[in-house]
Amino acid sequence: MKEKELFQDPRWTEYQDVKPLKIKVPFTEKDKKNIEEFRKFIDEKAKKDTKNK
């Protein structure tokens, strides 16, 4: 009985357009700064790990 009811919701039975999912959102200045800091952190971590080996 539950198996028949499981996928009867409109979100499963009706087509949904995917265009809204393809929107490109530009990075903010804060995002760019965080990305830059993260890359520096990864580079430093990689240098330390290669020196230890």
VEXROKOL-937051 format. One record per atom (N, C-alpha, C, O): residue number from 1; residue in one letter; chain; atom name; x, y, z. Coordinates in steps of 0.1 Angstrom, whole numbers. Each point is the difference from the previous one (the first is absolute). Example, Ala and Ser with C-alpha at 12.3 -4.5 7.8 and 13.67 -1.06 7.14 Angstrom:
BEGIN
+-----+---+---+----+-------+-------+-------+
|   k | r | c |  a |     X |     Y |     Z |
+-----+---+---+----+-------+-------+-------+
|   1 | A | A |  N |   132 |   -57 |    78 |
|   1 | A | A | CA |    -9 |    12 |     0 |
|   1 | A | A |  C |     9 |    12 |     0 |
|   1 | A | A |  O |    10 |     0 |     7 |
|   2 | S | A |  N |   -14 |    11 |   -14 |
|   2 | S | A | CA |     9 |    11 |     0 |
|   2 | S | A |  C |    -8 |    11 |     8 |
|   2 | S | A |  O |     5 |    11 |     1 |
+-----+---+---+----+-------+-------+-------+
! end
This chain:
BEGIN
+-----+---+---+----+-------+-------+-------+
|   k | r | c |  a |     X |     Y |     Z |
+-----+---+---+----+-------+-------+-------+
|   1 | M | A |  N |     8 |   -12 |     0 |
|   1 | M | A | CA |    -8 |    12 |     0 |
|   1 | M | A |  C |     9 |    13 |     0 |
|   1 | M | A |  O |    -3 |     9 |    -7 |
|   2 | K | A |  N |    13 |    -9 |    15 |
|   2 | K | A | CA |     9 |    12 |     1 |
|   2 | K | A |  C |     8 |     1 |   -13 |
|   2 | K | A |  O |     3 |    11 |    -4 |
|   3 | E | A |  N |     0 |   -22 |    -3 |
|   3 | E | A | CA |     8 |     1 |   -12 |
|   3 | E | A |  C |    -8 |     7 |   -11 |
|   3 | E | A |  O |     6 |     7 |    -8 |
|   4 | K | A |  N |   -19 |    -8 |     7 |
|   4 | K | A | CA |    -8 |     7 |   -10 |
|   4 | K | A |  C |     0 |    15 |     4 |
|   4 | K | A |  O |    -1 |     8 |   -10 |
|   5 | E | A |  N |     1 |    -4 |    22 |
|   5 | E | A | CA |    -1 |    13 |     4 |
|   5 | E | A |  C |    13 |     8 |     0 |
|   5 | E | A |  O |     1 |    12 |     0 |
|   6 | L | A |  N |    10 |   -20 |    -1 |
|   6 | L | A | CA |    13 |     5 |     2 |
|   6 | L | A |  C |     4 |    11 |   -11 |
|   6 | L | A |  O |     5 |    11 |     4 |
|   7 | F | A |  N |    -8 |   -14 |   -16 |
|   7 | F | A | CA |     5 |    10 |   -11 |
|   7 | F | A |  C |   -12 |     7 |    -7 |
|   7 | F | A |  O |     0 |     2 |   -12 |
|   8 | Q | A |  N |   -11 |     0 |    20 |
|   8 | Q | A | CA |   -12 |     7 |    -6 |
|   8 | Q | A |  C |     1 |    15 |     2 |
|   8 | Q | A |  O |    -9 |     7 |    -6 |
|   9 | D | A |  N |    18 |    -2 |    13 |
|   9 | D | A | CA |     1 |    14 |     3 |
|   9 | D | A |  C |     3 |     7 |   -14 |
|   9 | D | A |  O |     8 |    -5 |    -8 |
|  10 | P | A |  N |   -13 |    17 |     6 |
|  10 | P | A | CA |     3 |     7 |   -13 |
|  10 | P | A |  C |    14 |     2 |    -3 |
|  10 | P | A |  O |     4 |     1 |   -11 |
|  11 | R | A |  N |     5 |     1 |    21 |
|  11 | R | A | CA |    14 |     2 |    -2 |
|  11 | R | A |  C |     6 |   -12 |    -7 |
|  11 | R | A |  O |    11 |     1 |    -6 |
|  12 | W | A |  N |   -17 |   -13 |     7 |
|  12 | W | A | CA |     5 |   -12 |    -7 |
|  12 | W | A |  C |    -7 |    -2 |   -13 |
|  12 | W | A |  O |     6 |    -6 |    -9 |
|  13 | T | A |  N |   -18 |    10 |     7 |
|  13 | T | A | CA |    -8 |    -3 |   -12 |
|  13 | T | A |  C |     0 |    11 |   -10 |
|  13 | T | A |  O |    -3 |    -3 |   -12 |
|  14 | E | A |  N |     7 |    15 |    16 |
|  14 | E | A | CA |     0 |    11 |   -10 |
|  14 | E | A |  C |    14 |     4 |    -4 |
|  14 | E | A |  O |     9 |     0 |     9 |
|  15 | Y | A |  N |    -8 |     4 |   -21 |
|  15 | Y | A | CA |    13 |     5 |    -5 |
|  15 | Y | A |  C |     4 |    13 |     6 |
|  15 | Y | A |  O |    -8 |     9 |     1 |
|  16 | Q | A |  N |    21 |    -8 |     3 |
|  16 | Q | A | CA |     5 |    12 |     6 |
|  16 | Q | A |  C |    11 |     6 |   -10 |
|  16 | Q | A |  O |     9 |    -7 |    -3 |
|  17 | D | A |  N |   -10 |    19 |     0 |
|  17 | D | A | CA |    10 |     6 |    -9 |
|  17 | D | A |  C |    13 |     2 |     7 |
|  17 | D | A |  O |     0 |     4 |    12 |
|  18 | V | A |  N |    11 |    -7 |   -18 |
|  18 | V | A | CA |    13 |     1 |     6 |
|  18 | V | A |  C |     7 |    13 |    -2 |
|  18 | V | A |  O |    12 |     2 |     4 |
|  19 | K | A |  N |   -18 |     7 |   -12 |
|  19 | K | A | CA |     7 |    13 |    -3 |
|  19 | K | A |  C |     4 |     8 |    13 |
|  19 | K | A |  O |    12 |     5 |     0 |
|  20 | P | A |  N |   -20 |    -5 |    10 |
|  20 | P | A | CA |     5 |     8 |    12 |
|  20 | P | A |  C |    13 |    -6 |     6 |
|  20 | P | A |  O |     7 |     7 |     7 |
|  21 | L | A |  N |    -5 |   -20 |    -9 |
|  21 | L | A | CA |    12 |    -6 |     6 |
|  21 | L | A |  C |    13 |     3 |    -8 |
|  21 | L | A |  O |    11 |    -2 |     5 |
|  22 | K | A |  N |   -12 |     8 |   -17 |
|  22 | K | A | CA |    11 |     3 |    -8 |
|  22 | K | A |  C |     5 |    14 |     2 |
|  22 | K | A |  O |     8 |     5 |    -8 |
|  23 | I | A |  N |   -13 |     2 |    17 |
|  23 | I | A | CA |     4 |    14 |     3 |
|  23 | I | A |  C |    14 |     1 |     6 |
|  23 | I | A |  O |     3 |    -7 |     9 |
|  24 | K | A |  N |     5 |    16 |   -15 |
|  24 | K | A | CA |    13 |     2 |     5 |
|  24 | K | A |  C |     0 |    12 |    10 |
|  24 | K | A |  O |    -5 |    11 |    -4 |
|  25 | V | A |  N |     9 |   -13 |    16 |
|  25 | V | A | CA |     0 |    10 |    10 |
|  25 | V | A |  C |    15 |     5 |     2 |
|  25 | V | A |  O |     8 |    -8 |     3 |
|  26 | P | A |  N |    -6 |    21 |    -6 |
|  26 | P | A | CA |    14 |     5 |     1 |
|  26 | P | A |  C |     5 |     0 |    15 |
|  26 | P | A |  O |    -8 |     2 |     9 |
|  27 | F | A |  N |    21 |    -4 |    -7 |
|  27 | F | A | CA |     5 |     1 |    13 |
|  27 | F | A |  C |     0 |    14 |     5 |
|  27 | F | A |  O |     2 |     9 |    -7 |
|  28 | T | A |  N |    -4 |    -8 |    20 |
|  28 | T | A | CA |     1 |    13 |     7 |
|  28 | T | A |  C |    15 |     2 |     4 |
|  28 | T | A |  O |     8 |    -9 |    -1 |
|  29 | E | A |  N |    -5 |    21 |     5 |
|  29 | E | A | CA |    14 |     3 |     4 |
|  29 | E | A |  C |     4 |    -9 |    12 |
|  29 | E | A |  O |    11 |    -4 |     1 |
|  30 | K | A |  N |   -21 |     2 |     8 |
|  30 | K | A | CA |     3 |    -9 |    12 |
|  30 | K | A |  C |     3 |   -14 |    -5 |
|  30 | K | A |  O |     9 |    -6 |     6 |
|  31 | D | A |  N |   -17 |     1 |   -15 |
|  31 | D | A | CA |     2 |   -13 |    -5 |
|  31 | D | A |  C |    14 |    -2 |    -6 |
|  31 | D | A |  O |     7 |    -9 |     2 |
|  32 | K | A |  N |    -3 |    19 |   -10 |
|  32 | K | A | CA |    13 |     0 |    -7 |
|  32 | K | A |  C |    11 |     0 |    11 |
|  32 | K | A |  O |    10 |    -7 |    -2 |
|  33 | K | A |  N |   -12 |    15 |    12 |
|  33 | K | A | CA |    10 |     1 |    11 |
|  33 | K | A |  C |     2 |   -14 |     7 |
|  33 | K | A |  O |    11 |    -4 |     3 |
|  34 | N | A |  N |   -23 |    -2 |     0 |
|  34 | N | A | CA |     0 |   -13 |     7 |
|  34 | N | A |  C |     7 |   -10 |    -9 |
|  34 | N | A |  O |     7 |    -9 |     5 |
|  35 | I | A |  N |   -10 |     9 |   -18 |
|  35 | I | A | CA |     6 |   -10 |    -9 |
|  35 | I | A |  C |    15 |     2 |     0 |
|  35 | I | A |  O |     8 |   -10 |     0 |
|  36 | E | A |  N |    -3 |    23 |    -1 |
|  36 | E | A | CA |    14 |     3 |     0 |
|  36 | E | A |  C |     7 |    -5 |    13 |
|  36 | E | A |  O |    11 |    -6 |    -1 |
|  37 | E | A |  N |   -17 |     9 |    12 |
|  37 | E | A | CA |     5 |    -5 |    13 |
|  37 | E | A |  C |     1 |   -15 |     1 |
|  37 | E | A |  O |    10 |    -5 |     5 |
|  38 | F | A |  N |   -20 |    -2 |   -10 |
|  38 | F | A | CA |    -1 |   -14 |     0 |
|  38 | F | A |  C |    11 |    -6 |    -8 |
|  38 | F | A |  O |     7 |   -10 |     4 |
|  39 | R | A |  N |    -5 |    15 |   -16 |
|  39 | R | A | CA |    11 |    -5 |    -9 |
|  39 | R | A |  C |    14 |     2 |     6 |
|  39 | R | A |  O |     8 |    -8 |    -1 |
|  40 | K | A |  N |    -6 |    20 |     7 |
|  40 | K | A | CA |    13 |     2 |     7 |
|  40 | K | A |  C |     2 |   -10 |    11 |
|  40 | K | A |  O |    10 |    -6 |     2 |
|  41 | F | A |  N |   -21 |     3 |     6 |
|  41 | F | A | CA |     1 |   -10 |    11 |
|  41 | F | A |  C |     3 |   -13 |    -6 |
|  41 | F | A |  O |     9 |    -7 |     6 |
|  42 | I | A |  N |   -15 |     3 |   -17 |
|  42 | I | A | CA |     3 |   -13 |    -5 |
|  42 | I | A |  C |    14 |    -1 |    -6 |
|  42 | I | A |  O |     7 |   -10 |     2 |
|  43 | D | A |  N |    -2 |    21 |    -8 |
|  43 | D | A | CA |    14 |     0 |    -5 |
|  43 | D | A |  C |    10 |    -1 |    11 |
|  43 | D | A |  O |     9 |    -8 |    -1 |
|  44 | E | A |  N |   -12 |    15 |    12 |
|  44 | E | A | CA |     9 |     0 |    11 |
|  44 | E | A |  C |     0 |   -14 |     7 |
|  44 | E | A |  O |    11 |    -5 |     4 |
|  45 | K | A |  N |   -22 |    -1 |    -3 |
|  45 | K | A | CA |    -2 |   -13 |     6 |
|  45 | K | A |  C |     8 |   -11 |    -9 |
|  45 | K | A |  O |     6 |    -9 |     5 |
|  46 | A | A |  N |    -8 |    11 |   -18 |
|  46 | A | A | CA |     7 |   -10 |    -9 |
|  46 | A | A |  C |    15 |     2 |     1 |
|  46 | A | A |  O |     8 |   -10 |     0 |
|  47 | K | A |  N |    -3 |    22 |     1 |
|  47 | K | A | CA |    15 |     2 |     2 |
|  47 | K | A |  C |     5 |    -6 |    13 |
|  47 | K | A |  O |    10 |    -6 |     0 |
|  48 | K | A |  N |   -18 |     8 |    11 |
|  48 | K | A | CA |     5 |    -6 |    12 |
|  48 | K | A |  C |     0 |   -15 |     0 |
|  48 | K | A |  O |     9 |    -7 |     5 |
|  49 | D | A |  N |   -19 |     1 |   -12 |
|  49 | D | A | CA |    -1 |   -15 |    -1 |
|  49 | D | A |  C |    11 |    -5 |    -8 |
|  49 | D | A |  O |     5 |   -11 |     3 |
|  50 | T | A |  N |    -1 |    18 |   -14 |
|  50 | T | A | CA |    11 |    -5 |    -8 |
|  50 | T | A |  C |    13 |     1 |     7 |
|  50 | T | A |  O |    10 |    -8 |    -3 |
|  51 | K | A |  N |    -8 |    19 |    11 |
|  51 | K | A | CA |    13 |     1 |     8 |
|  51 | K | A |  C |     1 |   -11 |    10 |
|  51 | K | A |  O |    11 |    -4 |     3 |
|  52 | N | A |  N |   -22 |     0 |     3 |
|  52 | N | A | CA |     1 |   -10 |    11 |
|  52 | N | A |  C |     3 |   -14 |    -6 |
|  52 | N | A |  O |     4 |    -9 |     8 |
|  53 | K | A |  N |    -7 |     7 |   -20 |
|  53 | K | A | CA |     2 |   -14 |    -6 |
|  53 | K | A |  C |    14 |    -1 |    -5 |
|  53 | K | A |  O |     3 |   -11 |    -5 |
+-----+---+---+----+-------+-------+-------+
! end
